[in-house]
Amino acid sequence: MKKSLLFLCLPLLLIVGTYSFTDLNDNKEDWPAYLGGPEMNHYSSLDQINRSNVSRLELAWQYNTLDSGLFQCNPIIIKGILYGISAAGKAFALNAETGKEKWRFSPDTIQRFLTNRGVTYWEDGDDKRIMCTYDQWLYALDARNGKPIKEFGNNGRVSLKSGLGKPESLEKKYLMSRTPGTIFKDLLIMPTVMLEGAGSAPGFIQAFNVRTGKIAWVFHTIPLPGEFGYDTWPLDVHEKGIVGAANSWTGMALDKKRGIIYAPTGSASPDFFGGSRKGSNLFANTLLALDVNTGKRIWHYQFVRHDIWDRDLPSPPNLITIKRNDKSIDVVAQFTKSGHVFVFDRETGKPIFPIKDMVVPKSPIAEEEAWPTQPLPTMPAPVSRNLITESDLNKASPDYDSLLKVFRGTVKGMFQPFSDKPTLVVPGLNGGVEWGGAAADKEGILYVNSNEVPWIVTIKSNAGLANMSKGQSLYVRNCSSCHGVDRLGNPLSGFPSLSTLKKTTKKVTVQEIISSGKGRMPGFPQILDEDRKAILNYLFDEESEKDKLASAKDVFGVVEPWDLKGYSKFLDSNGDPGIKPPWGILTAVDLNTGLHKWKVPLGDVKKYKDQGLPSTGTENYGGPIVTASGLIFIAASKDAKFRVFDKLNGKLLWEADLPTAGYATPSTYMVNGIQYVVISCGGARLGAAKGDYVVAFRLGK
Ligand code: HEC
């Protein structure tokens, strides 16, 4: 009965329209979803703030979340209410006109720092929900009061592991989400994050029913037997439990009219060694075009084959319309960490600008099989430098000679596989383009910030783990990439030595640092109590006999022959990148022509600015937004400024000090006829002080 009814209704539905839920995007005063809406264009049609009055911008209000730390939230604003999530995963609602708190949701009794970039709004009549995540949980909250909605999942929450299969083997595997999901009708399609070493969870893409919390569909980013792409992995990839990830973590774009969701994925884990995942590894490092109703693949494009460099797709794609030969084409544009942008026809996946395969080096490691070729677009040019030579080194640096020596001691080249020799990666592991992504206007132009900081990466053979104690092997796996295998750190790069910890620091303090992090050090809430104790005992030379005798296999379950040894940024003693400025840039890329329109440094180093030197740009995190009046708003730089640029030429129109660096993407909205621009400022990275501020600006008199 039901089936035949549905069948009858289907043609009708197709005529009436493809979706019937409340369409939030129609209200141009709101910022209804992460990055401005499902097209992920960081765009607003508001124009009250414009070139002629932008100099009158002033502080409207400020809100403190009380959780100081990496605060990357892009708030959403719906009908005068702002919804966000703090650096400790606490969702909150504010009056968007005054910044006054309406409610706050605390999922935990202790303060854990699980950086999160925002929340998702859904409504059906009176049922209004905020969907947010904390740890492995997806919560549905009542948007009016922040209380969990009992009918959703188990008293208001479901596990983000629900659709991954094999519940027993997943129990100890770490998984969460830092990015808001995408709403389509009653579906919520969720990004996920897991660890990137051996034995991590698989990064399948899951659609949840937003009313019930039940799984609606799952797309296997590491295909199961019989599925397309299964033969791009070893046959035992799922059984062995070594390989995981290939997750979509950075946010997805949705073409509602066509019913297609575009999901970018990251590398498979272990991320720096692929000996257990020989093959091209579909659908890792891939842009997936999926039928949003069913999760079925329509087309895909893989950007890095058999990734062994952690070259995740760093940001959501942009859905825009461009003009080529007088024809309008709806395209999807995806930036990569290398700073290239690949542009495809949204329906067919056909590249708009030709893509060429380049032959790349073989791996020097016997256990690794690097893929022989990698694709690069012929246009547009990358927004970051991808190759540097000695002439790119910073002659003005006081450490030029030692930089040159370090530089000469590294292996170089795009897609150069890692080994036990230090390898220079340009742009560094965090990318050129990062999770901030690109803003796009209606004319087919992308505005994107990027970093110019080379990194040096070394991997190490794990043969030695066999002789290490439990605490030492856990230390080497979790901590040595920054603090060194010898515990001596790398003070030049800001990683302190831990060799005299016993004398300087209390055990409880170290325990807290391991759980919650400190300054630039991330917390390790995922390390089990027992393992944390073993690390502590090792650092304080108090290991038990039993721990001393434990084998690496007892400790980890799986041990790969090679593992990350360490990475550091290629910096001088001032903390500046070892190459000539600019170190951070904002670029306008015209996708109609494939050409860069303009490029300007983003951010200043105060010392050099005071000396009257040209702007150097700084490393930056978080993205820009663009408005109908032609303004680009961006914080992101480490100098804790908020800036407005003219989208036509990159001219700086206005700048103001923030309480600390705003490593986040701003939002703009209107309430009672006034346009506001709001930015989260958490600092806590690149030397910026920690903060918990949401800061809103409006035009003054
Ligand atoms: C991604 C790099 C990174 C990793 C991995 C890392 N740390 Fe840190 N750690 C840092 C940085 C940077 C600091 C300095 C933080 C500050 O003071 O701002 C630090 C500081 C510390 C301190 C305080 C030292 C002092 O003198 O104040 C301790 C203790 C510490 N780390 C232990 C660990 C342990 C144990 C692990 C492994 C579980 C670990 N770290 C993993 C980067 C890292």
Residues whose N, C-alpha, C, O or C-beta is under 5 A from the ligand:
A	BS01	HEC	N478 C479 C482 G494 F495 P496 S497 V510 I513 I514 K518 G519 R520 M521 F524
